[in-house]
Amino acid sequence: MEKKLKWGILSTGAIARTFARGLAHSETGILMAVGSRSQENADSFAREFRIDRAYGSYQKLLADKDVEAVYIATPHPYHAEWAIKAAEAKKHILCEKPIGINHAEAMAIIEAARANDVFLMEAFMYRCHPQTAKLVELVREKAIGDIKLIQAAFSFDAGENLDSRLLNNSLGGGGILDVGCYCTSISRLIAGVASGGETMEPVEVKGCGHIGEKSRVDEWAVASLRFPEDIVAQLVTGVRLSMENDVKIYGSKGWILVRSPWVPSREGGKTTIVVYLWGKEKPHEIEIETGRWLYAIEADTVATSINNRQASFPAMTWNDTLGNMQTLDRWRESIGMIYDSEKPEAKRPPVSGRPLSVKANSSMKYGKIPGILPGISRLVMGVDNQTTMPHASVMFDDFIERGGTCFDTAYVYGGGLCETLLGWWVKNRNIRRNIVILDKGAHTPFCTPEHLTKQLIASLDRLQTDYIDLYMLHRDNPEVPVGEFIDVLNEHVDAGRISAFGCSNWTIKRIEQANRYALSRGKRPFAAVSNNFSLARMVEPVWEGVIAASDCESREWFKKTKIPLFAWSSQARGFFTDRVKRDDPASRRDARPWYSEDNFRRKERAEQLARKYRVLPIQIALAYVLCQPFPVFALIGPRTLEETRISFGALEIKLSPEELAFLDLQV
């Protein structure tokens, strides 16, 4: 390279020094600056590595306009905040492993890199070394036949110092995150290559381990992973147990031994991969020689990959990082290893480290319902798939920052866990008066006025709130006269427990009966309805007792009455994505409620308009819902930040009446 990449190192610990020594031998980079939490440490580091710029804060390092890339070497819990701030400062990022404490933080970091158009790589240096490339080649060429079993170990004894980050719960200590991440990454790599791809995610993760009574971190642990095609892996890790740290791969024709998989040739030199074939006494030793330092190779990988914004396989891609973090989450969950910062009651700020606020470039649109004070975002976040506080917090924080205000949940979701996590998040963020909670109760078979009241009280307790903004009957019970439901809902409004109410999965006939009853007696009627509505016609019920409103009669009714519709499954559960295909058994099974010839025709037309607008078909499908000539709020159920980002893109698409008719096969 004619121009060398100018690096800054954020933090001054042991791994920062290791990287600095390697960077001195890089072909593409030069160390320009260092940032520390103390000026004294920064000055000491700068003297040691003969650099001129030493900053007594991380933020001052990021403010240096000459620094182009940063290596984040802080303890694990600080990776997310400073990686996000580095991205926002337009710095390219090499973040020490693990990239975050959990998968949720990894998502947030990657989204920040994407939004700010900067390079990002998780610093698994062994993935950049030629030894790993050679191992991939051997597996891909089936040097030992079909892969059956992978064994990987990385464990050491760090002693008994409870002040060490390795044995500190608040600093993300323990073996799984610190070095078990290596074992996880290589098992996913080998399984993926053996199956003809790059990396692969396990379908099953089972773990056992010892969590220290004093340290409260995993001091040693094992995991069994099962991948598709029944490839299995045995992983061993620890910070209080020394082991022989190697990788063994067993196949149908022999086995491979990698003696030094994690830190091959730190300062250049030779490494060896040994191939044993069944029936042959003498193994075949393959030498890999390089004159380059390990961490210099890693730095050069960053520099040569910057234009692509992420590294190429077998170095860590963004999807690889996400998959690895998800497997680590599952391993920790399996042994009951949770950090204090991940518990619902932990008052941890957003991963960015900033107070929660709406971004200036928000494209959100809002609507109103009488009795509900905050504006209701046209996109409504479904609170029905979050099972951990980190995942819930990252998803909800991002939704708020994008301009979202309304959250949809129910008494039955997650057996109460979803309401509970939402409640803790609202309390931790002190945001109750700024958001709208849509909650539902009285689901079949407990759809009676009595159960409605019991479930409402329980929901208020789980949500840790005195009131619910919009409360909906989750199902209808035709055996109960509509007046009994209207009466009890009005009682709860009068008591201040709910601000407004509606119904979900009710027929138009029953809604009209209920509202006539209410108006004839001077009571409040249903203020909103939540039935299924999407571009795809629901050809088979998703669940028993659900009602769709996509037919012409229902649409005319909503157009006439102007009653707001909160459309669930507004994107037909991903029917308009690439994963749903005609004449595909998996698609027929997974997309069963919408799998029909007319819906595939609608999908083709959505694809046609997507090309016109240069967007995704799923965004056209969501825009179809939002552009109806009556009040619609679209319920979305993203499981990742990427899915949320894609959904928000629909807000900027304005479909004409002619285009709506085209999509609905009326022309």
Buried (B, 14 or more C-beta within 10 A) or exposed (E): EEEBBBBBBBBBBEBBBBBBBBBBBBEBBBBBBBBBBEEEBBBBBBEEBEBEBBBBBBEBBBEBEEBBBBBBBBBBBBBBBBBBBBBBBEBBBBBBBBBBBBBBBBBBBBBBBBBBEBBBBBBBBBBBBBBBBBBBEBBEEEBBBEBBBBBBBBBBEBEEEBEBBBBBBEBBBBBBBBBBBBBBBBBBBBBBBBBEEBBBBBEEBBBEBBBBEEBBBBBBBBBBBBBEEEBBBBBBBBBBBEBEBBBBBBBEBBBBBBBBBBBBBBEBBEBBBBBBBEEEEEBEEBEBEBEBBBBBBBBBBBBBBBEEBBBEBBBBBBBBBBBBBBBBBBBBBBBEBBBEBBEBEBEBBBBBEBEBEBEEEBEBBBBEBEBBEBBBBBBBBBBBBBEBBBBBBBBBBBBBBBBBBBBBBBBBBBEBBBBBBBBBBBBBBEBBEBBBBBBBBBBBEBBBBEBBBBBBEBBBEBBBBEBBBBBBBBBBBEEBBBBBBBBBBBBBBEEEBBBBBBBBBBBBEBBBBBBBBBEEEEBBBBBBBBBBBBBBBBBEBBEEBBBBBBEEEBBEBBEEBEBBBBBBBBBBBBBBBEEBEEEEEEBEEBBEBBBBEEBBEBBEBBBEBBEEBEBBBBBBBBBBBBBBEBBBBBBBBBEBBBBBBBBBBBBEBEBEEEBBEBBBEEE
